[in-house]
Amino acid sequence: MVQSNPPAVPALIPRKLLFGNPDKASPQISPDGTYLSYLAPVDGVLNVWVAPADNPGSARSITSDTGRGIRLHGWTYNGNQVAYLQDSGGDENWHIYTVNVDSGESRDITAIEGVRAQIQEASPKHPKHLLVGLNDRDPQFHDIYRVDLDSGNRTLVQQNDGFAGFVTDDDLNIRFAARLTPDGGSEYLQKSSDGNWIHSFTIGMEDSVTTSPLGFDNTGRILFLVDSRGRDTAALKSIDLETGTETELASDYRADVDDTLIHPTEKTIQAVSFNYERKRWQVLEEALTADLEYLSTVAEGDMEVVSRTLDDSCWIVAYLLDNGPVRYYRYLRQEREAQFLFTNRHALEDLPLVKVHPVTIQARDGLDLVCYYSLPLEADPHQIGTTPESLPMALLVHGGPWARDSWGYNPVYQLLANRGYAVLSVNFRGSTGFGKNFINAANHEWGGKMHNDLIDALNWAIDQGIADPERVAIMGGSYGGYATLVGMTFTPEVFACGVDIVGPSNLVTLLNTVPAYWQPMIDLFTSRVGDHRTEEGTEFLLERSPLSYVDNICRPLLIGQGANDPRVKQSESDQIVQAMQDKEIPVTYVLYPDEGHGFARPENNLSFFAVAEAFLARHLSGRYEPVGDDLTGASITVPAGLEGIPGLTEALG
């Protein structure tokens, strides 16, 4: 009998290929179709590049950031001006900058220190102006200004007297204001012709995450909104503001509205997508049917339209894969021709990457949990989602928690699978996209049923023979960091180790230190998490806080934190590290003085995963690439537990 040889173990994929800067990312077509812009490195830092749309190879950089890199940019409607956002050291006090493509002149149009700017509205009807929100008068509330894009001069349009936000139209008019209600819901007030605010509609707490206005058509008479009131999953609706007539445009019984295609000038919604396990598009305007049918034949993956010209003759289209880079095309509608532009990471194209498998797992109380998992190539060479023997596993927990995991390429998945781990992520209750009942099932369940969902999904992986129960790590950022700390304290024997990134350790101190501009939403947080303003609520929150159970930690823990984090303050990590040290419980603490809520600088992100990879290898017996020189250029400091990471002492010199 001839025995087959075991599958070959693929070579280690260098971390730098997974966590370094993309080659090119976020392409945008200018409103008139003349230019193509995208983000690409200049001396290792992401900047904005611009080229003639029909000659992308002649691109040149038009910005000169040398620090954190630019991550958000877009075209203004005056045709030759790009706008981008930038903060300082991760503090999330965003400034809005503009750059003239022809002259190269750059301007900070919100140059006020310590103030957070946000773009409220841009309109082709007013190409030289933006509506911008600034919290310069009161840190809790953003007043709305009309800003001249050339001079930076601004005019107050609406003082914010206690509103959570505004809905504006293409004429740069304030149409609605949202005021949060004590139960965590919101009341929408319509601005009358004499400037008074009149009650229009209410969104209850149970619908607050799944119901919101999208904007108006070009007449200003039709309001579009995603709406879960009176139903479970959020449907796409229109409301005629003159007659009050509501019309349902699209819905899915399993998933909320995920994305929309909106005509650039008519502002009608032409197509809508829903995402249960994968993204699915539904055409609403017949004129787009042939376009989407053709685009479905161009490339594999989930398709997104990321940019359009004002005359709608040209689109920039992206195809998202699970085992390869994003592919970008310039689509000419009249010719029905998609011209390949580039992938975002050329080096990924020939790497041994793995597939991401969707699976729906049932929680112990019957809720369906949409999950995703990957297996190493050597364990599953045909990538069908099965393995002959159980593997060490990393359970990845997403942040939010009002967010979700989706199918597609994930560098952390690819790193861990390449190192020999199975990887599993779970859309636990509270995750978005699966209806309001699924979200509301998480109310007051931080550290409760939300954690049970993670355990139930893990038990599925163990029962399927995928996960070795003795070698499972839990890791995640923000809420995922909190979930990691819960795993290490509430179920300390389940996980072999944990990796917490910017995770809160004490829910009382978390809610007491939210940024000022989140204070108007505090009733929403307390209605869903717990009320730190009452004695009973404080007691409940302390019962759900990992800091209260530090004594239970019996497995290795790695903590990563940004010193400038405005959401989860450094004190959240400091206090649990200090408590562990006081009780002589080993912990490794990695701190970045120039980062905020997560690690934006590629050098810092690369250095953290070099540390995390070595940490996981020590405790799960996987493969790893030595730390080597992957700390070069990073601001990494290690206040505690340096000895817990193989090679870290040497790498730090």
C-alpha positions in Angstrom: 0.0 0.0 0.0 1.4 3.4 -1.1 1.3 6.0 1.7 0.8 9.6 0.7 3.3 12.1 2.0 1.9 14.7 4.5 1.3 18.1 3.0 4.3 20.4 3.0 4.4 23.2 5.6 4.5 26.5 3.7 7.3 28.9 4.3 6.9 31.6 6.9 5.2 34.7 5.4 7.3 37.7 6.5 5.2 39.9 8.8 6.2 43.0 6.9 4.3 41.8 3.8 1.1 41.5 6.0 1.4 44.5 8.3 3.4 47.1 6.3 1.9 49.9 4.3 -0.2 48.9 1.3 1.3 49.7 -2.1 -1.8 51.7 -3.1 -5.1 52.0 -1.4 -8.4 53.9 -1.3 -8.6 55.1 -5.0 -11.0 57.9 -5.7 -12.1 59.4 -9.1 -12.4 63.2 -9.2 -16.0 64.5 -9.7 -15.3 65.5 -13.3 -13.4 62.2 -14.0 -10.1 64.0 -14.8 -8.0 62.7 -11.9 -7.5 59.5 -10.0 -6.2 59.8 -6.4 -5.1 57.1 -4.0 -3.0 56.6 -0.9 0.6 55.3 -1.2 3.8 55.5 0.8 6.3 58.3 0.5 9.5 57.3 2.4 7.4 54.8 4.3 4.5 57.1 5.2 1.1 57.0 3.5 0.4 60.1 1.5 -2.1 61.2 -1.2 -1.1 60.6 -4.9 -2.8 62.0 -7.9 -2.6 61.0 -11.6 -4.6 61.7 -14.8 -7.4 59.2 -14.7 -6.4 57.7 -18.1 -2.7 57.5 -17.1 -2.4 56.2 -13.5 1.3 55.4 -14.1 2.2 59.1 -14.0 1.0 59.6 -10.4 2.7 62.1 -8.1 2.4 62.7 -4.4 0.6 65.9 -3.4 1.0 65.7 0.4 4.0 65.4 2.6 3.0 63.8 5.8 6.0 62.3 7.6 4.4 61.0 10.8 1.3 58.8 11.2 0.4 58.7 7.5 -2.9 59.8 5.9 -5.7 57.2 6.1 -8.8 59.2 5.0 -9.1 61.3 1.9 -11.6 62.3 -0.8 -12.3 64.9 -3.5 -14.1 68.1 -2.9 -16.5 69.2 -5.6 -14.5 72.1 -7.0 -12.6 69.6 -9.2 -9.0 70.2 -8.3 -8.9 69.9 -4.6 -8.4 66.9 -2.3 -9.4 66.9 1.4 -8.0 64.7 4.1 -8.2 64.1 7.8 -5.4 63.9 10.3 -5.1 63.8 14.1 -2.1 64.0 16.4 -0.7 60.9 17.9 -4.0 59.0 17.9 -5.9 61.6 20.0 -8.8 61.6 17.4 -8.9 65.4 17.4 -9.2 65.4 13.6 -8.2 68.4 11.5 -9.5 68.8 7.9 -6.8 69.7 5.4 -7.2 70.6 1.7 -4.6 70.4 -1.1 -4.9 72.1 -4.5 -3.8 69.5 -7.1 -2.5 72.2 -9.5 -0.6 74.5 -7.2 0.2 72.0 -4.4 -1.0 74.5 -1.8 -2.1 72.9 1.4 -4.3 74.4 4.1 -5.6 73.3 7.5 -9.2 74.6 7.4 -9.9 73.7 11.0 -6.7 74.9 12.6 -7.8 74.9 16.2 -5.8 72.9 18.7 -7.6 70.4 20.9 -10.7 70.5 18.8 -12.3 67.6 16.9 -13.5 68.5 13.4 -15.9 66.4 11.3 -17.3 66.8 7.8 -21.1 67.2 8.0 -21.9 67.7 4.3 -20.3 68.2 0.9 -22.5 69.1 -2.1 -21.9 69.5 -5.8 -24.4 72.4 -5.7 -21.9 74.3 -3.5 -18.5 73.1 -4.7 -16.4 75.8 -2.8 -17.9 75.0 0.6 -18.2 72.3 3.2 -20.4 72.0 6.2 -18.1 71.2 9.1 -18.8 70.3 12.8 -16.5 71.8 15.4 -16.6 71.4 19.2 -14.6 74.5 19.9 -17.3 76.3 21.9 -18.3 73.2 24.0 -16.3 70.0 23.9 -19.5 67.9 24.1 -21.3 69.5 21.1 -20.3 70.1 17.5 -21.6 73.4 16.1 -22.1 73.5 12.4 -20.0 75.9 10.3 -20.0 76.6 6.6 -16.3 76.7 5.6 -14.8 78.3 2.5 -12.5 75.7 1.0 -10.1 78.3 -0.5 -9.7 80.7 2.4 -10.7 78.6 5.3 -13.1 81.3 6.5 -16.1 79.9 8.4 -19.6 81.1 9.2 -21.7 79.7 12.0 -24.8 77.9 10.5 -26.2 76.2 13.6 -25.2 76.4 17.2 -25.6 73.0 18.8 -27.7 73.5 22.0 -27.6 69.9 23.2 -28.2 67.9 20.1 -26.5 64.5 19.3 -26.3 65.4 15.6 -27.9 66.9 12.5 -29.2 65.8 9.2 -28.4 68.1 6.3 -29.2 68.3 2.6 -27.5 69.1 -0.7 -28.3 72.8 -0.3 -26.3 72.8 2.9 -29.4 73.3 5.0 -30.0 71.9 8.4 -33.1 69.8 8.1 -33.3 67.6 11.2 -31.6 67.6 14.7 -31.4 64.4 16.8 -31.8 64.7 20.6 -31.2 61.6 22.7 -33.8 60.5 25.1 -33.2 59.3 28.7 -34.0 55.7 27.7 -31.2 55.6 25.1 -33.4 56.3 22.1 -33.6 59.5 20.1 -36.1 62.1 19.0 -35.8 63.7 15.6 -36.8 67.4 15.3 -37.5 69.0 11.9 -36.4 72.6 11.4 -39.3 74.8 10.3 -39.1 77.8 8.0 -39.1 80.2 10.9 -36.2 78.3 12.6 -38.1 76.5 15.2 -37.7 72.8 16.0 -40.8 70.6 15.6 -41.1 67.0 16.6 -41.0 64.7 13.6 -40.3 61.1 14.7 -38.9 59.0 17.5 -36.5 56.1 17.5 -36.8 54.0 20.6 -33.8 52.5 22.4 -34.5 49.1 20.9 -34.1 50.6 17.4 -31.3 53.0 18.1 -28.5 51.0 16.6 -30.4 49.8 13.6 -32.4 52.9 12.5 -30.9 56.1 11.1 -31.5 58.6 8.3 -29.4 58.3 5.1 -30.1 61.6 3.5 -32.4 63.2 0.9 -33.1 62.9 -2.8 -32.2 66.0 -4.9 -35.6 67.6 -4.3 -35.1 67.6 -0.6 -38.6 66.2 -0.2 -37.8 62.5 0.1 -35.9 61.3 3.2 -34.2 57.9 3.0 -33.6 55.9 6.1 -32.5 52.5 7.3 -35.4 51.6 9.6 -36.0 48.6 11.9 -39.1 50.1 13.7 -41.9 47.7 13.7 -39.7 44.8 12.4 -36.5 43.0 13.2 -34.0 43.5 10.4 -33.5 47.1 9.2 -35.2 47.8 5.9 -34.5 50.6 3.4 -37.4 53.1 3.4 -38.3 56.4 1.9 -40.5 59.1 3.6 -42.3 61.8 1.6 -42.0 64.7 4.0 -44.9 66.6 2.4 -47.4 63.8 2.6 -45.9 61.6 5.3 -46.1 58.5 3.1 -43.6 55.8 3.9 -42.4 53.3 1.3 -40.3 50.2 1.9 -37.7 49.9 -0.9 -35.8 46.8 0.1 -35.4 44.4 3.0 -33.9 41.0 3.9 -35.4 38.8 6.7 -31.9 37.7 7.8 -29.8 40.9 7.6 -29.9 44.6 7.9 -29.2 47.0 5.1 -25.5 47.0 4.6 -24.6 49.4 1.8 -26.2 51.5 -0.8 -25.4 52.9 -4.3 -26.7 56.5 -4.5 -26.9 58.4 -7.7 -24.3 61.2 -7.6 -26.7 64.1 -8.5 -30.2 62.7 -8.4 -29.5 61.2 -4.9 -31.9 58.3 -5.5 -30.9 55.0 -4.1 -30.2 52.7 -7.0 -29.0 49.5 -5.3 -28.7 48.1 -1.8 -26.7 45.3 -0.3 -27.3 42.9 2.5 -24.6 41.0 4.3 -25.4 37.8 6.2 -22.5 35.6 5.6 -21.5 37.3 2.3 -22.5 40.6 0.6 -25.5 40.4 -1.8 -26.6 43.3 -4.0 -30.2 44.0 -4.9 -30.9 46.5 -7.8 -33.6 49.1 -7.2 -33.2 51.1 -10.5 -33.3 49.0 -13.6 -30.7 51.2 -15.2 -28.0 49.6 -13.1 -28.9 46.0 -13.8 -26.7 45.6 -16.8 -23.8 47.3 -15.0 -23.9 45.0 -11.9 -24.4 42.0 -14.1 -21.3 42.8 -16.1 -19.2 43.7 -13.0 -20.1 40.3 -11.5 -18.1 38.7 -14.3 -15.0 40.9 -14.1 -13.3 39.4 -11.0 -14.0 37.1 -8.0 -14.9 38.4 -4.6 -17.4 40.7 -3.0 -17.8 43.8 -5.2 -18.0 47.4 -4.0 -18.4 50.7 -5.9 -16.0 53.0 -4.0 -16.2 56.2 -6.2 -18.2 57.7 -9.0 -18.0 60.8 -11.3 -20.8 63.4 -11.1 -22.0 62.5 -14.6 -21.9 58.8 -13.5 -19.9 57.8 -16.6 -17.0 56.3 -14.6 -16.8 54.2 -11.4 -14.0 52.9 -9.3 -14.8 49.4 -8.3 -13.2 47.1 -5.7 -13.2 43.3 -5.4 -12.6 42.0 -2.0 -11.1 38.5 -1.7 -10.4 36.3 1.4 -7.1 34.9 0.2 -5.6 37.8 -1.9 -5.3 41.5 -2.1 -8.1 43.9 -3.1 -8.4 44.4 -6.9 -9.3 47.9 -8.2 -10.8 48.7 -11.6 -11.8 51.8 -13.5 -15.2 51.1 -15.0 -16.4 53.0 -18.0 -20.1 52.6 -18.1 -20.8 53.6 -21.7 -18.2 51.3 -23.1 -19.1 48.6 -20.5 -15.4 48.2 -19.9 -13.5 47.6 -16.6 -9.8 48.5 -16.8 -7.6 47.0 -14.1 -5.8 49.6 -12.0 -3.9 47.7 -9.3 -4.1 45.6 -6.2 -3.5 47.1 -2.9 -0.7 44.7 -2.0 1.1 43.2 -4.9 3.3 41.0 -2.7 0.3 39.1 -1.6 -0.6 37.8 -5.0 1.8 34.8 -4.9 1.7 34.0 -1.2 0.3 30.8 0.3 -2.8 32.5 1.7 -5.8 30.6 3.2 -9.5 30.8 2.6 -12.1 32.2 5.1 -15.0 29.9 5.7 -18.4 31.2 6.8 -20.4 29.1 9.3 -23.5 29.7 11.4 -23.2 28.2 14.9 -26.1 28.0 17.3 -25.6 29.5 20.8 -26.9 27.6 23.8 -30.1 29.7 23.9 -30.8 29.2 20.2 -29.4 32.4 18.7 -27.6 31.9 15.3 -24.1 33.2 15.4 -22.5 34.0 12.0 -18.8 33.0 12.3 -15.7 32.7 10.1 -12.8 30.4 10.4 -9.6 29.6 8.6 -7.3 26.5 8.7 -3.5 26.3 7.9 -2.6 25.0 4.4 -0.7 22.1 5.8 -3.8 21.0 7.8 -6.3 21.6 5.0 -4.4 21.6 1.7 -7.5 21.7 -0.4 -9.0 24.5 1.8 -12.4 22.8 2.2 -12.7 23.7 5.9 -11.8 20.4 7.5 -8.7 19.1 9.3 -7.7 15.5 10.2 -6.4 16.5 13.6 -7.2 19.3 16.1 -5.0 22.4 16.0 -4.0 25.2 18.3 -6.5 28.0 17.8 -6.8 31.7 18.1 -10.3 33.0 19.0 -10.4 36.6 17.6 -13.0 38.9 19.1 -14.0 42.1 17.2 -14.4 45.5 18.7 -17.4 47.8 19.1 -19.2 45.7 20.3 -21.7 47.3 17.8 -19.7 46.2 14.8 -19.2 42.9 13.1 -16.8 40.5 11.5 -17.2 40.0 7.7 -15.9 37.6 5.1 -12.7 38.8 3.4 -9.0 39.3 3.6 -7.7 39.7 7.2 -3.9 40.0 7.8 -4.2 38.6 11.3 -6.0 35.5 10.0 -3.3 35.0 7.4 -0.4 35.5 9.9 -1.9 33.0 12.4 -2.9 30.4 9.9 0.6 30.6 8.3 2.0 29.9 11.7 0.0 26.8 12.2 -3.1 28.0 14.0 -6.8 27.6 13.3 -8.5 31.0 13.5 -12.1 31.6 14.5 -14.1 34.9 14.8 -17.6 35.1 16.2 -20.4 37.6 15.6 -21.6 37.3 19.1 -24.9 38.9 20.2 -24.6 42.7 20.0 -22.9 42.5 16.6 -24.4 44.6 13.9 -26.0 43.5 10.7 -28.3 40.7 12.0 -31.4 42.6 13.1 -32.3 44.6 16.2 -33.3 41.5 18.3 -29.8 40.2 17.9 -28.3 43.5 19.1 -30.8 43.9 22.0 -30.0 40.4 23.2 -26.7 41.9 24.3 -28.2 44.6 26.6 -26.5 44.3 30.0 -24.7 41.2 28.8 -21.1 42.4 28.7 -19.2 39.6 30.4 -22.5 37.6 30.4 -24.2 36.0 27.4 -21.9 37.8 25.0 -19.1 35.8 26.5 -21.2 32.7 26.5 -21.5 33.1 22.7 -17.7 33.0 22.4 -17.5 29.9 24.5 -20.3 28.2 22.5 -18.5 28.9 19.2 -15.2 27.6 20.6 -17.0 24.5 21.8 -18.3 24.0 18.3 -14.7 24.2 16.9 -13.6 21.6 19.6 -16.5 19.3 18.8 -15.7 19.5 15.0 -12.1 18.4 15.8 -10.7 21.8 14.6 -9.5 23.2 18.0 -7.3 21.5 20.6 -9.0 22.5 23.8 -5.6 22.7 25.6 -4.2 25.2 23.1 -6.6 28.1 22.6 -5.7 31.8 22.8 -8.3 34.6 23.0 -7.4 38.0 21.5 -8.9 41.2 20.3 -9.0 45.0 20.5 -11.3 47.5 22.2 -14.4 45.4 23.1 -12.4 42.4 21.9 -9.7 43.4 24.5 -12.3 43.5 27.2 -13.6 40.1 26.0 -10.0 38.8 26.3 -9.7 40.0 29.9 -13.1 38.5 30.6 -11.9 35.2 29.2 -8.8 35.3 31.4 -10.8 36.1 34.6 -14.3 34.7 34.2 -13.3 31.4 32.5 -9.6 31.3 33.4 -9.1 27.6 32.6 -10.5 27.7 29.1 -7.7 29.7 27.4 -4.0 29.0 27.3 -3.2 32.7 27.0 -4.7 36.0 26.0 -3.8 39.1 23.9 -5.6 42.3 24.9 -5.3 45.4 22.7 -6.7 48.7 24.2 -9.3 46.8 26.2 -11.2 48.2 29.2 -10.6 46.5 32.5 -13.2 48.4 34.6 -16.5 49.3 33.1 -17.1 52.0 35.8 -13.9 53.9 35.0 -14.5 53.3 31.3 -17.9 55.1 31.4 -16.5 57.8 33.7 -13.8 58.7 31.2 -15.5 58.7 27.8 -14.5 61.6 25.5 -16.5 64.8 26.1 -18.1 64.5 22.6 -19.5 61.1 23.6 -21.3 62.5 26.7 -24.5 63.3 24.8 -24.7 59.5 24.0 -24.2 58.4 27.6 -27.8 57.3 28.0 -27.3 55.0 25.1 -24.3 53.4 26.7 -25.8 53.1 30.1 -29.0 51.5 28.7 -27.0 48.9 26.9 -24.0 48.3 29.2 -25.1 49.5 32.7 -25.5 52.7 34.6 -22.4 53.9 36.4 -24.4 56.9 37.8 -26.4 54.8 40.3 -25.2 52.6 43.2 -27.0 49.6 41.9 -25.6 50.1 38.4 -22.1 50.6 39.7 -22.3 47.4 41.6 -23.5 45.6 38.5 -20.7 47.0 36.3 -18.1 46.1 38.8 -19.4 42.5 38.8 -18.8 42.5 35.0 -15.4 44.1 35.2 -12.3 41.9 34.8 -10.4 44.1 37.2 -12.6 42.8 40.0 -11.3 39.2 39.4 -7.6 39.7 38.8 -7.0 36.9 41.4 -8.5 34.4 38.9 -5.9 35.0 36.2 -3.7 31.9 35.9 -2.6 32.0 32.3 -0.2 34.3 30.4 -1.5 37.7 29.3 -0.1 40.2 26.8 -1.5 43.8 26.9 -1.1 46.5 24.2 -2.1 50.1 24.7 -1.8 53.5 23.1 -0.9 56.3 25.5 -3.2 58.8 23.7 -6.3 56.7 23.5 -9.3 58.9 24.0 -11.8 56.1 24.2 -10.2 53.5 26.4 -7.7 55.5 28.4 -4.2 54.2 29.2 -5.4 54.0 32.8 -7.6 51.0 31.8 -4.5 49.0 31.0 -2.4 50.5 33.7 -4.7 49.5 36.5 -5.0 45.8 35.6 -1.2 45.6 35.0 -0.6 47.2 38.4 -3.1 44.8 40.1 -1.4 41.8 38.5 2.0 43.0 39.6 0.7 43.7 43.1 -0.4 40.0 43.2 2.8 38.9 41.5 0.9 37.5 38.5 3.1 37.7 35.3 2.0 40.0 32.6 3.7 41.6 29.5 2.6 45.2 28.9 3.5 47.0 25.6 2.8 50.7 25.5 3.1 53.1 22.5 3.5 56.8 23.4 2.4 58.1 20.0 -0.7 55.9 19.5 -4.4 56.1 20.4 -7.2 53.5 20.0 -5.2 50.9 18.1 -1.9 51.2 16.3 -2.0 53.3 13.2 1.7 53.7 12.3 2.8 50.6 10.4 6.1 50.4 12.3 4.1 50.2 15.6 1.6 47.7 14.3 4.4 45.5 12.9 6.3 45.6 16.2 3.2 44.7 18.2 2.5 41.6 16.1 6.1 40.6 16.2 5.7 40.6 20.0 2.3 38.9 19.9 3.5 36.2 17.5 6.4 35.3 19.7 4.1 35.3 22.7 1.6 32.9 21.1 4.4 30.6 19.9 5.7 30.3 23.5 2.2 29.3 24.9 0.5 27.5 21.9 3.6 25.9 20.4 3.2 27.4 17.0 5.8 28.6 14.5 7.0 32.2 14.6 9.3 34.6 12.8 11.8 35.9 15.3 11.3 39.5 16.4 14.5 40.5 14.5 14.5 44.1 13.3 10.7 44.5 13.2 10.9 47.0 16.1 12.9 49.4 13.9 11.1 52.8 13.7 8.5 51.8 16.3 7.9 53.8 19.5 7.4 50.6 21.5 8.0 50.6 25.2 7.6 47.6 27.5 6.8 48.8 31.1 6.3 45.2 32.3 7.1 41.6 31.4 9.9 42.1 29.0 11.2 38.6 29.8 7.9 37.0 28.7 8.6 37.5 25.0 11.3 35.4 23.3 13.9 37.6 21.7 12.3 40.9 22.9 15.2 41.9 25.2 17.7 41.5 22.4 15.5 43.3 19.8 15.2 46.3 22.1 19.0 46.4 22.4 
